[in-house]
Amino acid sequence: MSAMATIKEAGQLTLGELATRERVQPPSMTRVIATLTDNGLVERISDPADGRQVLVSLTPEGREVLAEEGRTREAWLSQALIDLTDAELKTLADASDIMMRLVGE
């Protein structure tokens, strides 16, 4: 899911660029992409600027899998938040503000 989310965010990437962004070694990313390709979630195309390079991008099926994963996570979080007290929700909001400052957003 992480590799697919990175591709969605960045657009077409070479395997090397994707490996760097995901902080894994290129051979590991090659195996991940092979599995995603076999499952129809990612496609590999020749880089028009450099035929020696391969670019990876999401297929429509890959985009739908990511969207469904996001909907599932949001539903879980919404349900989990229902049971929190007002004080706990305030604590989460404060912690969120702190985390956003730490990551520079």
Phi and psi restraints in degrees (range 20) as a CNS / XPLOR table:
assign (resid 1 and name C) (resid 2 and name N)
       (resid 2 and name CA) (resid 2 and name C) 1.0 -63.5 20.0 2
assign (resid 2 and name N) (resid 2 and name CA)
       (resid 2 and name C) (resid 3 and name N) 1.0 -45.3 20.0 2
assign (resid 2 and name C) (resid 3 and name N)
       (resid 3 and name CA) (resid 3 and name C) 1.0 -62.9 20.0 2
assign (resid 3 and name N) (resid 3 and name CA)
       (resid 3 and name C) (resid 4 and name N) 1.0 -40.9 20.0 2
assign (resid 3 and name C) (resid 4 and name N)
       (resid 4 and name CA) (resid 4 and name C) 1.0 -65.6 20.0 2
assign (resid 4 and name N) (resid 4 and name CA)
       (resid 4 and name C) (resid 5 and name N) 1.0 -40.5 20.0 2
assign (resid 4 and name C) (resid 5 and name N)
       (resid 5 and name CA) (resid 5 and name C) 1.0 -64.0 20.0 2
assign (resid 5 and name N) (resid 5 and name CA)
       (resid 5 and name C) (resid 6 and name N) 1.0 -38.2 20.0 2
assign (resid 5 and name C) (resid 6 and name N)
       (resid 6 and name CA) (resid 6 and name C) 1.0 -65.0 20.0 2
assign (resid 6 and name N) (resid 6 and name CA)
       (resid 6 and name C) (resid 7 and name N) 1.0 -42.8 20.0 2
assign (resid 6 and name C) (resid 7 and name N)
       (resid 7 and name CA) (resid 7 and name C) 1.0 -63.1 20.0 2
assign (resid 7 and name N) (resid 7 and name CA)
       (resid 7 and name C) (resid 8 and name N) 1.0 -42.9 20.0 2
assign (resid 7 and name C) (resid 8 and name N)
       (resid 8 and name CA) (resid 8 and name C) 1.0 -59.5 20.0 2
assign (resid 8 and name N) (resid 8 and name CA)
       (resid 8 and name C) (resid 9 and name N) 1.0 -44.7 20.0 2
assign (resid 8 and name C) (resid 9 and name N)
       (resid 9 and name CA) (resid 9 and name C) 1.0 -67.2 20.0 2
assign (resid 9 and name N) (resid 9 and name CA)
       (resid 9 and name C) (resid 10 and name N) 1.0 -43.4 20.0 2
assign (resid 9 and name C) (resid 10 and name N)
       (resid 10 and name CA) (resid 10 and name C) 1.0 -93.9 20.0 2
assign (resid 10 and name N) (resid 10 and name CA)
       (resid 10 and name C) (resid 11 and name N) 1.0 -19.6 20.0 2
assign (resid 10 and name C) (resid 11 and name N)
       (resid 11 and name CA) (resid 11 and name C) 1.0 86.3 20.0 2
assign (resid 11 and name N) (resid 11 and name CA)
       (resid 11 and name C) (resid 12 and name N) 1.0 -160.0 20.0 2
assign (resid 11 and name C) (resid 12 and name N)
       (resid 12 and name CA) (resid 12 and name C) 1.0 -60.5 20.0 2
assign (resid 12 and name N) (resid 12 and name CA)
       (resid 12 and name C) (resid 13 and name N) 1.0 135.2 20.0 2
assign (resid 12 and name C) (resid 13 and name N)
       (resid 13 and name CA) (resid 13 and name C) 1.0 -136.3 20.0 2
assign (resid 13 and name N) (resid 13 and name CA)
       (resid 13 and name C) (resid 14 and name N) 1.0 152.9 20.0 2
assign (resid 13 and name C) (resid 14 and name N)
       (resid 14 and name CA) (resid 14 and name C) 1.0 -76.1 20.0 2
assign (resid 14 and name N) (resid 14 and name CA)
       (resid 14 and name C) (resid 15 and name N) 1.0 163.3 20.0 2
assign (resid 14 and name C) (resid 15 and name N)
       (resid 15 and name CA) (resid 15 and name C) 1.0 -61.4 20.0 2
assign (resid 15 and name N) (resid 15 and name CA)
       (resid 15 and name C) (resid 16 and name N) 1.0 -37.7 20.0 2
assign (resid 15 and name C) (resid 16 and name N)
       (resid 16 and name CA) (resid 16 and name C) 1.0 -64.4 20.0 2
assign (resid 16 and name N) (resid 16 and name CA)
       (resid 16 and name C) (resid 17 and name N) 1.0 -44.0 20.0 2
assign (resid 16 and name C) (resid 17 and name N)
       (resid 17 and name CA) (resid 17 and name C) 1.0 -62.9 20.0 2
assign (resid 17 and name N) (resid 17 and name CA)
       (resid 17 and name C) (resid 18 and name N) 1.0 -42.0 20.0 2
assign (resid 17 and name C) (resid 18 and name N)
       (resid 18 and name CA) (resid 18 and name C) 1.0 -65.4 20.0 2
assign (resid 18 and name N) (resid 18 and name CA)
       (resid 18 and name C) (resid 19 and name N) 1.0 -42.8 20.0 2
assign (resid 18 and name C) (resid 19 and name N)
       (resid 19 and name CA) (resid 19 and name C) 1.0 -60.5 20.0 2
assign (resid 19 and name N) (resid 19 and name CA)
       (resid 19 and name C) (resid 20 and name N) 1.0 -42.1 20.0 2
assign (resid 19 and name C) (resid 20 and name N)
       (resid 20 and name CA) (resid 20 and name C) 1.0 -63.2 20.0 2
assign (resid 20 and name N) (resid 20 and name CA)
       (resid 20 and name C) (resid 21 and name N) 1.0 -47.0 20.0 2
assign (resid 20 and name C) (resid 21 and name N)
       (resid 21 and name CA) (resid 21 and name C) 1.0 -64.0 20.0 2
assign (resid 21 and name N) (resid 21 and name CA)
       (resid 21 and name C) (resid 22 and name N) 1.0 -34.0 20.0 2
assign (resid 21 and name C) (resid 22 and name N)
       (resid 22 and name CA) (resid 22 and name C) 1.0 -88.4 20.0 2
assign (resid 22 and name N) (resid 22 and name CA)
       (resid 22 and name C) (resid 23 and name N) 1.0 -3.8 20.0 2
assign (resid 22 and name C) (resid 23 and name N)
       (resid 23 and name CA) (resid 23 and name C) 1.0 58.4 20.0 2
assign (resid 23 and name N) (resid 23 and name CA)
       (resid 23 and name C) (resid 24 and name N) 1.0 46.5 20.0 2
assign (resid 23 and name C) (resid 24 and name N)
       (resid 24 and name CA) (resid 24 and name C) 1.0 -130.2 20.0 2
assign (resid 24 and name N) (resid 24 and name CA)
       (resid 24 and name C) (resid 25 and name N) 1.0 165.6 20.0 2
assign (resid 24 and name C) (resid 25 and name N)
       (resid 25 and name CA) (resid 25 and name C) 1.0 -75.4 20.0 2
assign (resid 25 and name N) (resid 25 and name CA)
       (resid 25 and name C) (resid 26 and name N) 1.0 146.2 20.0 2
assign (resid 25 and name C) (resid 26 and name N)
       (resid 26 and name CA) (resid 26 and name C) 1.0 -52.7 20.0 2
assign (resid 26 and name N) (resid 26 and name CA)
       (resid 26 and name C) (resid 27 and name N) 1.0 -41.1 20.0 2
assign (resid 26 and name C) (resid 27 and name N)
       (resid 27 and name CA) (resid 27 and name C) 1.0 -61.3 20.0 2
assign (resid 27 and name N) (resid 27 and name CA)
       (resid 27 and name C) (resid 28 and name N) 1.0 -34.8 20.0 2
assign (resid 27 and name C) (resid 28 and name N)
       (resid 28 and name CA) (resid 28 and name C) 1.0 -65.5 20.0 2
assign (resid 28 and name N) (resid 28 and name CA)
       (resid 28 and name C) (resid 29 and name N) 1.0 -42.4 20.0 2
assign (resid 28 and name C) (resid 29 and name N)
       (resid 29 and name CA) (resid 29 and name C) 1.0 -67.1 20.0 2
assign (resid 29 and name N) (resid 29 and name CA)
       (resid 29 and name C) (resid 30 and name N) 1.0 -34.9 20.0 2
assign (resid 29 and name C) (resid 30 and name N)
       (resid 30 and name CA) (resid 30 and name C) 1.0 -59.8 20.0 2
assign (resid 30 and name N) (resid 30 and name CA)
       (resid 30 and name C) (resid 31 and name N) 1.0 -41.8 20.0 2
assign (resid 30 and name C) (resid 31 and name N)
       (resid 31 and name CA) (resid 31 and name C) 1.0 -66.7 20.0 2
assign (resid 31 and name N) (resid 31 and name CA)
       (resid 31 and name C) (resid 32 and name N) 1.0 -41.6 20.0 2
assign (resid 31 and name C) (resid 32 and name N)
       (resid 32 and name CA) (resid 32 and name C) 1.0 -60.9 20.0 2
assign (resid 32 and name N) (resid 32 and name CA)
       (resid 32 and name C) (resid 33 and name N) 1.0 -48.1 20.0 2
assign (resid 32 and name C) (resid 33 and name N)
       (resid 33 and name CA) (resid 33 and name C) 1.0 -65.6 20.0 2
assign (resid 33 and name N) (resid 33 and name CA)
       (resid 33 and name C) (resid 34 and name N) 1.0 -35.7 20.0 2
assign (resid 33 and name C) (resid 34 and name N)
       (resid 34 and name CA) (resid 34 and name C) 1.0 -60.9 20.0 2
assign (resid 34 and name N) (resid 34 and name CA)
       (resid 34 and name C) (resid 35 and name N) 1.0 -43.5 20.0 2
assign (resid 34 and name C) (resid 35 and name N)
       (resid 35 and name CA) (resid 35 and name C) 1.0 -65.7 20.0 2
assign (resid 35 and name N) (resid 35 and name CA)
       (resid 35 and name C) (resid 36 and name N) 1.0 -44.7 20.0 2
assign (resid 35 and name C) (resid 36 and name N)
       (resid 36 and name CA) (resid 36 and name C) 1.0 -63.4 20.0 2
assign (resid 36 and name N) (resid 36 and name CA)
       (resid 36 and name C) (resid 37 and name N) 1.0 -37.8 20.0 2
assign (resid 36 and name C) (resid 37 and name N)
       (resid 37 and name CA) (resid 37 and name C) 1.0 -66.4 20.0 2
assign (resid 37 and name N) (resid 37 and name CA)
       (resid 37 and name C) (resid 38 and name N) 1.0 -45.6 20.0 2
assign (resid 37 and name C) (resid 38 and name N)
       (resid 38 and name CA) (resid 38 and name C) 1.0 -59.0 20.0 2
assign (resid 38 and name N) (resid 38 and name CA)
       (resid 38 and name C) (resid 39 and name N) 1.0 -30.9 20.0 2
assign (resid 38 and name C) (resid 39 and name N)
       (resid 39 and name CA) (resid 39 and name C) 1.0 -90.0 20.0 2
assign (resid 39 and name N) (resid 39 and name CA)
       (resid 39 and name C) (resid 40 and name N) 1.0 3.1 20.0 2
assign (resid 39 and name C) (resid 40 and name N)
       (resid 40 and name CA) (resid 40 and name C) 1.0 76.0 20.0 2
assign (resid 40 and name N) (resid 40 and name CA)
       (resid 40 and name C) (resid 41 and name N) 1.0 18.2 20.0 2
assign (resid 40 and name C) (resid 41 and name N)
       (resid 41 and name CA) (resid 41 and name C) 1.0 -96.0 20.0 2
assign (resid 41 and name N) (resid 41 and name CA)
       (resid 41 and name C) (resid 42 and name N) 1.0 -22.3 20.0 2
assign (resid 41 and name C) (resid 42 and name N)
       (resid 42 and name CA) (resid 42 and name C) 1.0 -135.7 20.0 2
assign (resid 42 and name N) (resid 42 and name CA)
       (resid 42 and name C) (resid 43 and name N) 1.0 147.5 20.0 2
assign (resid 42 and name C) (resid 43 and name N)
       (resid 43 and name CA) (resid 43 and name C) 1.0 -121.7 20.0 2
assign (resid 43 and name N) (resid 43 and name CA)
       (resid 43 and name C) (resid 44 and name N) 1.0 147.9 20.0 2
assign (resid 43 and name C) (resid 44 and name N)
       (resid 44 and name CA) (resid 44 and name C) 1.0 -108.9 20.0 2
assign (resid 44 and name N) (resid 44 and name CA)
       (resid 44 and name C) (resid 45 and name N) 1.0 130.5 20.0 2
assign (resid 44 and name C) (resid 45 and name N)
       (resid 45 and name CA) (resid 45 and name C) 1.0 -133.6 20.0 2
assign (resid 45 and name N) (resid 45 and name CA)
       (resid 45 and name C) (resid 46 and name N) 1.0 155.1 20.0 2
assign (resid 45 and name C) (resid 46 and name N)
       (resid 46 and name CA) (resid 46 and name C) 1.0 -70.7 20.0 2
assign (resid 46 and name N) (resid 46 and name CA)
       (resid 46 and name C) (resid 47 and name N) 1.0 138.6 20.0 2
assign (resid 46 and name C) (resid 47 and name N)
       (resid 47 and name CA) (resid 47 and name C) 1.0 -69.9 20.0 2
assign (resid 47 and name N) (resid 47 and name CA)
       (resid 47 and name C) (resid 48 and name N) 1.0 119.2 20.0 2
assign (resid 47 and name C) (resid 48 and name N)
       (resid 48 and name CA) (resid 48 and name C) 1.0 -63.1 20.0 2
assign (resid 48 and name N) (resid 48 and name CA)
       (resid 48 and name C) (resid 49 and name N) 1.0 -25.1 20.0 2
assign (resid 48 and name C) (resid 49 and name N)
       (resid 49 and name CA) (resid 49 and name C) 1.0 -83.6 20.0 2
assign (resid 49 and name N) (resid 49 and name CA)
       (resid 49 and name C) (resid 50 and name N) 1.0 -22.9 20.0 2
assign (resid 49 and name C) (resid 50 and name N)
       (resid 50 and name CA) (resid 50 and name C) 1.0 -152.5 20.0 2
assign (resid 50 and name N) (resid 50 and name CA)
       (resid 50 and name C) (resid 51 and name N) 1.0 96.3 20.0 2
assign (resid 50 and name C) (resid 51 and name N)
       (resid 51 and name CA) (resid 51 and name C) 1.0 -58.5 20.0 2
assign (resid 51 and name N) (resid 51 and name CA)
       (resid 51 and name C) (resid 52 and name N) 1.0 -15.0 20.0 2
assign (resid 51 and name C) (resid 52 and name N)
       (resid 52 and name CA) (resid 52 and name C) 1.0 -78.7 20.0 2
assign (resid 52 and name N) (resid 52 and name CA)
       (resid 52 and name C) (resid 53 and name N) 1.0 -19.1 20.0 2
assign (resid 52 and name C) (resid 53 and name N)
       (resid 53 and name CA) (resid 53 and name C) 1.0 -95.2 20.0 2
assign (resid 53 and name N) (resid 53 and name CA)
       (resid 53 and name C) (resid 54 and name N) 1.0 152.0 20.0 2
assign (resid 53 and name C) (resid 54 and name N)
       (resid 54 and name CA) (resid 54 and name C) 1.0 -114.9 20.0 2
assign (resid 54 and name N) (resid 54 and name CA)
       (resid 54 and name C) (resid 55 and name N) 1.0 134.3 20.0 2
assign (resid 54 and name C) (resid 55 and name N)
       (resid 55 and name CA) (resid 55 and name C) 1.0 -104.1 20.0 2
assign (resid 55 and name N) (resid 55 and name CA)
       (resid 55 and name C) (resid 56 and name N) 1.0 145.9 20.0 2
assign (resid 55 and name C) (resid 56 and name N)
       (resid 56 and name CA) (resid 56 and name C) 1.0 -116.5 20.0 2
assign (resid 56 and name N) (resid 56 and name CA)
       (resid 56 and name C) (resid 57 and name N) 1.0 143.3 20.0 2
assign (resid 56 and name C) (resid 57 and name N)
       (resid 57 and name CA) (resid 57 and name C) 1.0 -147.4 20.0 2
assign (resid 57 and name N) (resid 57 and name CA)
       (resid 57 and name C) (resid 58 and name N) 1.0 161.9 20.0 2
assign (resid 57 and name C) (resid 58 and name N)
       (resid 58 and name CA) (resid 58 and name C) 1.0 -77.0 20.0 2
assign (resid 58 and name N) (resid 58 and name CA)
       (resid 58 and name C) (resid 59 and name N) 1.0 144.9 20.0 2
assign (resid 58 and name C) (resid 59 and name N)
       (resid 59 and name CA) (resid 59 and name C) 1.0 -87.4 20.0 2
assign (resid 59 and name N) (resid 59 and name CA)
       (resid 59 and name C) (resid 60 and name N) 1.0 167.2 20.0 2
assign (resid 59 and name C) (resid 60 and name N)
       (resid 60 and name CA) (resid 60 and name C) 1.0 -55.6 20.0 2
assign (resid 60 and name N) (resid 60 and name CA)
       (resid 60 and name C) (resid 61 and name N) 1.0 -37.0 20.0 2
assign (resid 60 and name C) (resid 61 and name N)
       (resid 61 and name CA) (resid 61 and name C) 1.0 -64.3 20.0 2
assign (resid 61 and name N) (resid 61 and name CA)
       (resid 61 and name C) (resid 62 and name N) 1.0 -39.4 20.0 2
assign (resid 61 and name C) (resid 62 and name N)
       (resid 62 and name CA) (resid 62 and name C) 1.0 -63.6 20.0 2
assign (resid 62 and name N) (resid 62 and name CA)
       (resid 62 and name C) (resid 63 and name N) 1.0 -41.4 20.0 2
assign (resid 62 and name C) (resid 63 and name N)
       (resid 63 and name CA) (resid 63 and name C) 1.0 -63.1 20.0 2
assign (resid 63 and name N) (resid 63 and name CA)
       (resid 63 and name C) (resid 64 and name N) 1.0 -39.4 20.0 2
assign (resid 63 and name C) (resid 64 and name N)
       (resid 64 and name CA) (resid 64 and name C) 1.0 -68.2 20.0 2
assign (resid 64 and name N) (resid 64 and name CA)
       (resid 64 and name C) (resid 65 and name N) 1.0 -39.7 20.0 2
assign (resid 64 and name C) (resid 65 and name N)
       (resid 65 and name CA) (resid 65 and name C) 1.0 -60.8 20.0 2
assign (resid 65 and name N) (resid 65 and name CA)
       (resid 65 and name C) (resid 66 and name N) 1.0 -43.7 20.0 2
assign (resid 65 and name C) (resid 66 and name N)
       (resid 66 and name CA) (resid 66 and name C) 1.0 -63.4 20.0 2
assign (resid 66 and name N) (resid 66 and name CA)
       (resid 66 and name C) (resid 67 and name N) 1.0 -42.0 20.0 2
assign (resid 66 and name C) (resid 67 and name N)
       (resid 67 and name CA) (resid 67 and name C) 1.0 -63.5 20.0 2
assign (resid 67 and name N) (resid 67 and name CA)
       (resid 67 and name C) (resid 68 and name N) 1.0 -43.3 20.0 2
assign (resid 67 and name C) (resid 68 and name N)
       (resid 68 and name CA) (resid 68 and name C) 1.0 -64.4 20.0 2
assign (resid 68 and name N) (resid 68 and name CA)
       (resid 68 and name C) (resid 69 and name N) 1.0 -40.6 20.0 2
assign (resid 68 and name C) (resid 69 and name N)
       (resid 69 and name CA) (resid 69 and name C) 1.0 -60.7 20.0 2
assign (resid 69 and name N) (resid 69 and name CA)
       (resid 69 and name C) (resid 70 and name N) 1.0 -42.3 20.0 2
assign (resid 69 and name C) (resid 70 and name N)
       (resid 70 and name CA) (resid 70 and name C) 1.0 -63.2 20.0 2
assign (resid 70 and name N) (resid 70 and name CA)
       (resid 70 and name C) (resid 71 and name N) 1.0 -42.1 20.0 2
assign (resid 70 and name C) (resid 71 and name N)
       (resid 71 and name CA) (resid 71 and name C) 1.0 -64.2 20.0 2
assign (resid 71 and name N) (resid 71 and name CA)
       (resid 71 and name C) (resid 72 and name N) 1.0 -40.7 20.0 2
assign (resid 71 and name C) (resid 72 and name N)
       (resid 72 and name CA) (resid 72 and name C) 1.0 -63.6 20.0 2
assign (resid 72 and name N) (resid 72 and name CA)
       (resid 72 and name C) (resid 73 and name N) 1.0 -43.8 20.0 2
assign (resid 72 and name C) (resid 73 and name N)
       (resid 73 and name CA) (resid 73 and name C) 1.0 -63.5 20.0 2
assign (resid 73 and name N) (resid 73 and name CA)
       (resid 73 and name C) (resid 74 and name N) 1.0 -43.8 20.0 2
assign (resid 73 and name C) (resid 74 and name N)
       (resid 74 and name CA) (resid 74 and name C) 1.0 -63.3 20.0 2
assign (resid 74 and name N) (resid 74 and name CA)
       (resid 74 and name C) (resid 75 and name N) 1.0 -39.9 20.0 2
assign (resid 74 and name C) (resid 75 and name N)
       (resid 75 and name CA) (resid 75 and name C) 1.0 -64.8 20.0 2
assign (resid 75 and name N) (resid 75 and name CA)
       (resid 75 and name C) (resid 76 and name N) 1.0 -42.7 20.0 2
assign (resid 75 and name C) (resid 76 and name N)
       (resid 76 and name CA) (resid 76 and name C) 1.0 -61.9 20.0 2
assign (resid 76 and name N) (resid 76 and name CA)
       (resid 76 and name C) (resid 77 and name N) 1.0 -47.2 20.0 2
assign (resid 76 and name C) (resid 77 and name N)
       (resid 77 and name CA) (resid 77 and name C) 1.0 -63.6 20.0 2
assign (resid 77 and name N) (resid 77 and name CA)
       (resid 77 and name C) (resid 78 and name N) 1.0 -43.0 20.0 2
assign (resid 77 and name C) (resid 78 and name N)
       (resid 78 and name CA) (resid 78 and name C) 1.0 -58.0 20.0 2
assign (resid 78 and name N) (resid 78 and name CA)
       (resid 78 and name C) (resid 79 and name N) 1.0 -44.2 20.0 2
assign (resid 78 and name C) (resid 79 and name N)
       (resid 79 and name CA) (resid 79 and name C) 1.0 -66.1 20.0 2
assign (resid 79 and name N) (resid 79 and name CA)
       (resid 79 and name C) (resid 80 and name N) 1.0 -40.6 20.0 2
assign (resid 79 and name C) (resid 80 and name N)
       (resid 80 and name CA) (resid 80 and name C) 1.0 -65.8 20.0 2
assign (resid 80 and name N) (resid 80 and name CA)
       (resid 80 and name C) (resid 81 and name N) 1.0 -36.1 20.0 2
assign (resid 80 and name C) (resid 81 and name N)
       (resid 81 and name CA) (resid 81 and name C) 1.0 -69.8 20.0 2
assign (resid 81 and name N) (resid 81 and name CA)
       (resid 81 and name C) (resid 82 and name N) 1.0 -25.7 20.0 2
assign (resid 81 and name C) (resid 82 and name N)
       (resid 82 and name CA) (resid 82 and name C) 1.0 -58.7 20.0 2
assign (resid 82 and name N) (resid 82 and name CA)
       (resid 82 and name C) (resid 83 and name N) 1.0 -35.6 20.0 2
assign (resid 82 and name C) (resid 83 and name N)
       (resid 83 and name CA) (resid 83 and name C) 1.0 -84.2 20.0 2
assign (resid 83 and name N) (resid 83 and name CA)
       (resid 83 and name C) (resid 84 and name N) 1.0 -2.4 20.0 2
assign (resid 83 and name C) (resid 84 and name N)
       (resid 84 and name CA) (resid 84 and name C) 1.0 -84.7 20.0 2
assign (resid 84 and name N) (resid 84 and name CA)
       (resid 84 and name C) (resid 85 and name N) 1.0 149.4 20.0 2
assign (resid 84 and name C) (resid 85 and name N)
       (resid 85 and name CA) (resid 85 and name C) 1.0 -77.8 20.0 2
assign (resid 85 and name N) (resid 85 and name CA)
       (resid 85 and name C) (resid 86 and name N) 1.0 167.9 20.0 2
assign (resid 85 and name C) (resid 86 and name N)
       (resid 86 and name CA) (resid 86 and name C) 1.0 -60.6 20.0 2
assign (resid 86 and name N) (resid 86 and name CA)
       (resid 86 and name C) (resid 87 and name N) 1.0 -39.8 20.0 2
assign (resid 86 and name C) (resid 87 and name N)
       (resid 87 and name CA) (resid 87 and name C) 1.0 -64.1 20.0 2
assign (resid 87 and name N) (resid 87 and name CA)
       (resid 87 and name C) (resid 88 and name N) 1.0 -40.9 20.0 2
assign (resid 87 and name C) (resid 88 and name N)
       (resid 88 and name CA) (resid 88 and name C) 1.0 -66.6 20.0 2
assign (resid 88 and name N) (resid 88 and name CA)
       (resid 88 and name C) (resid 89 and name N) 1.0 -39.8 20.0 2
assign (resid 88 and name C) (resid 89 and name N)
       (resid 89 and name CA) (resid 89 and name C) 1.0 -63.2 20.0 2
assign (resid 89 and name N) (resid 89 and name CA)
       (resid 89 and name C) (resid 90 and name N) 1.0 -39.9 20.0 2
assign (resid 89 and name C) (resid 90 and name N)
       (resid 90 and name CA) (resid 90 and name C) 1.0 -63.3 20.0 2
assign (resid 90 and name N) (resid 90 and name CA)
       (resid 90 and name C) (resid 91 and name N) 1.0 -43.2 20.0 2
assign (resid 90 and name C) (resid 91 and name N)
       (resid 91 and name CA) (resid 91 and name C) 1.0 -60.1 20.0 2
assign (resid 91 and name N) (resid 91 and name CA)
       (resid 91 and name C) (resid 92 and name N) 1.0 -43.5 20.0 2
assign (resid 91 and name C) (resid 92 and name N)
       (resid 92 and name CA) (resid 92 and name C) 1.0 -62.6 20.0 2
assign (resid 92 and name N) (resid 92 and name CA)
       (resid 92 and name C) (resid 93 and name N) 1.0 -42.0 20.0 2
assign (resid 92 and name C) (resid 93 and name N)
       (resid 93 and name CA) (resid 93 and name C) 1.0 -62.5 20.0 2
assign (resid 93 and name N) (resid 93 and name CA)
       (resid 93 and name C) (resid 94 and name N) 1.0 -43.7 20.0 2
assign (resid 93 and name C) (resid 94 and name N)
       (resid 94 and name CA) (resid 94 and name C) 1.0 -63.2 20.0 2
assign (resid 94 and name N) (resid 94 and name CA)
       (resid 94 and name C) (resid 95 and name N) 1.0 -44.2 20.0 2
assign (resid 94 and name C) (resid 95 and name N)
       (resid 95 and name CA) (resid 95 and name C) 1.0 -63.6 20.0 2
assign (resid 95 and name N) (resid 95 and name CA)
       (resid 95 and name C) (resid 96 and name N) 1.0 -37.2 20.0 2
assign (resid 95 and name C) (resid 96 and name N)
       (resid 96 and name CA) (resid 96 and name C) 1.0 -62.8 20.0 2
assign (resid 96 and name N) (resid 96 and name CA)
       (resid 96 and name C) (resid 97 and name N) 1.0 -43.4 20.0 2
assign (resid 96 and name C) (resid 97 and name N)
       (resid 97 and name CA) (resid 97 and name C) 1.0 -59.6 20.0 2
assign (resid 97 and name N) (resid 97 and name CA)
       (resid 97 and name C) (resid 98 and name N) 1.0 -43.4 20.0 2
assign (resid 97 and name C) (resid 98 and name N)
       (resid 98 and name CA) (resid 98 and name C) 1.0 -64.2 20.0 2
assign (resid 98 and name N) (resid 98 and name CA)
       (resid 98 and name C) (resid 99 and name N) 1.0 -45.4 20.0 2
assign (resid 98 and name C) (resid 99 and name N)
       (resid 99 and name CA) (resid 99 and name C) 1.0 -62.4 20.0 2
assign (resid 99 and name N) (resid 99 and name CA)
       (resid 99 and name C) (resid 100 and name N) 1.0 -39.7 20.0 2
assign (resid 99 and name C) (resid 100 and name N)
       (resid 100 and name CA) (resid 100 and name C) 1.0 -64.7 20.0 2
assign (resid 100 and name N) (resid 100 and name CA)
       (resid 100 and name C) (resid 101 and name N) 1.0 -38.0 20.0 2
assign (resid 100 and name C) (resid 101 and name N)
       (resid 101 and name CA) (resid 101 and name C) 1.0 -64.5 20.0 2
assign (resid 101 and name N) (resid 101 and name CA)
       (resid 101 and name C) (resid 102 and name N) 1.0 -39.4 20.0 2
assign (resid 101 and name C) (resid 102 and name N)
       (resid 102 and name CA) (resid 102 and name C) 1.0 -63.6 20.0 2
assign (resid 102 and name N) (resid 102 and name CA)
       (resid 102 and name C) (resid 103 and name N) 1.0 -36.5 20.0 2
assign (resid 102 and name C) (resid 103 and name N)
       (resid 103 and name CA) (resid 103 and name C) 1.0 -91.2 20.0 2
assign (resid 103 and name N) (resid 103 and name CA)
       (resid 103 and name C) (resid 104 and name N) 1.0 0.4 20.0 2
assign (resid 103 and name C) (resid 104 and name N)
       (resid 104 and name CA) (resid 104 and name C) 1.0 81.2 20.0 2
assign (resid 104 and name N) (resid 104 and name CA)
       (resid 104 and name C) (resid 105 and name N) 1.0 29.2 20.0 2
